[in-house]
Amino acid sequence: MNSTNSIKIIQDALSEQYGAALKMLSNIIENCPTSLWEDESHGPAFYKIIYHVLFFLDLYLSRTKEERSAFKPRFDFAEDFGISKKNFAPEYWKKPLSKAKAILYLSELRDKAVNFLNQVSIPELTSESVFEWHGSSLLSSLIYNNRHIMLHIGALQGRLRMNGVEERMWVGKSAIRL
């Protein structure tokens, strides 16, 4: 197998799994009833967790340490990388994130992921991670990022199920390519 075939196989695998995760995240957002979107009776509000996932998806698609350092949160009323654990506290939110804004942000991040995956090379995938806590390579960071998305999808799906919301189907693969 030559390197052109290898990168295509890797890009396709990442595309299928990111696409599936983002489709499931979209399903979770759309499936969340208004009554649960801002409810904090069983932990952080649904919208805060959704934004947390979107924020880190965006950040973790940084290609270089310079890009990571220059990263700015999408909204001025929400998550800041430096105080991540405090961001679920009500005083850090001036207003709730709407479902429409969450879906728009997800759509923009889908495009960012497409561009990232379409341009990535084997040397880049095997280069040192720009997030040293993810592992040794960019490929490890991409896998970490997708696991982070799926962790929260599972938790949010559990919350929906506990509130009697019918589950959307599992997405095994869904290419993210445009």
Secondary structure, 3 states (H helix, E strand, C coil): CCHHHHHHHHHHHHHHHHHHHHHHHHHHHHHCCHHHHCCCCCCCCHHHHHHHHHHHHHHHCCCCHHHHHHCCCCCCCCCCHHHHHHCCCHHHCCCCCCHHHHHHHHHHHHHHHHHHHHHCCHHHHCCECCCCCCCCEHHHHHHHHHHHHHHHHHHHHHHHHHCCCCCCCCCCCCCCCC
